[in-house]
Amino acid sequence: MIRVLDFLESLRATLWPRAARRFEAAAFLLPALLLVGVLVLGLAWMADASLRLLDTETFELSEHWTLANYRDLLENDTAWIVLGRSVLGAAVVTAVTLALAFPYAWVMVRTGSAWLRKLLLVSLFLPFFIGQVVRAYGWLIVLGKEGLVNQLLGALGMGPFKMIYTYGSVLFGLVQYMLPFAVLLIAPAVTAIDEEVELASETLGAPWWRTFLEVTLPLARPGLVAAAMVVFTLALTDYAMPVILGGGTNDFVANMVYDAFFRTSDSGMGSAVAIALVAAATLLAGVLLTWLGAGTLGFRGEAKR
C-alpha cells in the first residue's frame, strides 16, 4: 500500500510540478467555469433565436432580427395567466417549504438522539435516489381516484375526492420535491448558531418563541435566504410536476417553452419564452439580494477573523 501511495505521489509530482502549484486554485475552478461557459453559450444561442421569426412555409427561422416574438409574448393573455400561475405557485411553494424545512433542519441538528438524527438524515437523502418523474407518478397512484388515500377515506365512508390534476396537487408535489434541497441549505446555518446564544436569551427571561423569532431566525437568515432563492427558482422553472400532476390544465412557464419547441416547432418563440423566464428569475433574485443584502449569504467583502 505504501508503494502504491509513493508511486501516486511521484506521478503527481511529475504531472503537476511544484512550479505549477500557483495555478491550483484556477485548476479547481476550471470545471465550474467550463460549465458556466456552456450555459452562457446556450443562452446566447437562444437569445439569437428569440430575435428571429418562424417562416411558416419552410419552418425555418428568418435571417433578420426582430422583436416580434417578444411583442407577441407581451400581447398574449394566456402567457400572462401562465406566468402569474407560475410566480404565485413558486411563492406558495417557497413559503410552505421553508416552514417545513426549518423545523426539520433544527431537530436534525440539535437532537441529542443518535438514532433520530440518522433516521432524519436517511429520510432526507432517500428522495434523491428516486427521480422526480417517478415520484410524480407515485403521487398519482397514492392520490388518484382509486388511490390509497381515497380507498382509506372510502373505508371511513367519505369521498372519493379529486386530489390530482389540480393546481393544489402541483404545489403539493413541488413542496415534496423541494423539501430536501431546503433542509440541506438551512442545516449548515442552524449548525453555525451557538446554542449558548439561545440559552443566554432564555436565561435573561425571554420565552422560547421570542428566542426563536429574535435570535434563532435572524442568525439562520443566510440559510433561509439561500433556500428561498433555490426553491423559488426551481419551482418557477419546473416542468415535470405541472405536466404529470396538473393534467395539462395547470401548466407553468417551462411547459410553454416545451410546447413552443416540440409541439409548434417554433424555436424562436420558445427561445423568447425561455429568455423571458431566465430574465424574470434573475430579476427576482437580484431584488431579493438587494432588499436583504448580499451579506445574508455570508459575503461581507472582507475575511472574518
Disulfide bonds with the S-S distance in Angstrom:
none
